[in-house]
Amino acid sequence: MNITMHRFFISRDSFAGDNVSIIGEAAYQITRVLRLKPGDHITVLDDSGWEYEAAIESITHDTVQGKVIKKEPGVGEPKISLTLCQALLKTDKFEFVLQKCVELGVTGFVPSVSERCVVRKPSESRIERWHNIIREAAEQSRRARLPVIHPIISFVEACKQVTGPALILWEQEKSQSLAATLKSHLFNKAQAISIFVGPEGGFTSAEIELARQHDIVPVGLGKRILRAETAGLVATSAIMYEKGELG
Ligand code: SAM
């Protein structure tokens, strides 16, 4: 498959046998932004893990018709499923985290509201924008599945809902490092890990205690304090490296 082809996530009902009918934002990108023409090839993705090479056959003002000529399993998905439970941050910082963590291979995001969050609940249009950022980052980074963004919940609720091995990044944790924790039996064998990251002002001691009660392990990232929007990226990168996902 030609790796320079433009990629588009489209809905499953866009497919009818070998025919694909593309409307909406993807059609707009193909026709108005990229100005692709009949005969050009694109990659379309239905969020199944497969990717499809399609030849554009015709373009009307809002619909692109194509023919699927090749189907292959996508290669962009990591073997480990990482869920980032990120406390809400100021808008541009939160969006930065979404974009970069999609590139790094995060599977899902749980935006949460913790005690020291300073931002108000985002509007519907903001959440729509988050979905677009995730989709564009997934297309750009050659993911074969669209990372999920879950509804915003409280930190308390996020602790209750967590299943499987989970870490909480805490700058005051001096005895348990991320590096050592990832080598422990539980995390070494894990196929899915959740990571909790605090807001700009950090977690309170009570929140860390609550996390412990839910078996979420507090870990430190070394001697330096990272900005909230850096910490999730660094932890995600370290886990991906440890799991052999960074080459
Ligand atoms: N207010 C805190 C302070 O000044 O000590 C710093 C909070 S930090 C900017 C925001 C979040 O990033 C924290 O809640 C934590 O989840 C994560 N974080 C930053 N540096 C970290 C480190 N060295 N170890 C573990 N977590 C860290």
Boltz pocket constraint, residues with backbone or C-beta under 6 A from the ligand:
constraints:
  - pocket:
      binder: B
      contacts: [[A, 168], [A, 169], [A, 170], [A, 171], [A, 172], [A, 196], [A, 197], [A, 198], [A, 199], [A, 200], [A, 201], [A, 202], [A, 203], [A, 219], [A, 220], [A, 221], [A, 222], [A, 223], [A, 224], [A, 225], [A, 226], [A, 227], [A, 228], [A, 231]]
      max_distance: 6.0
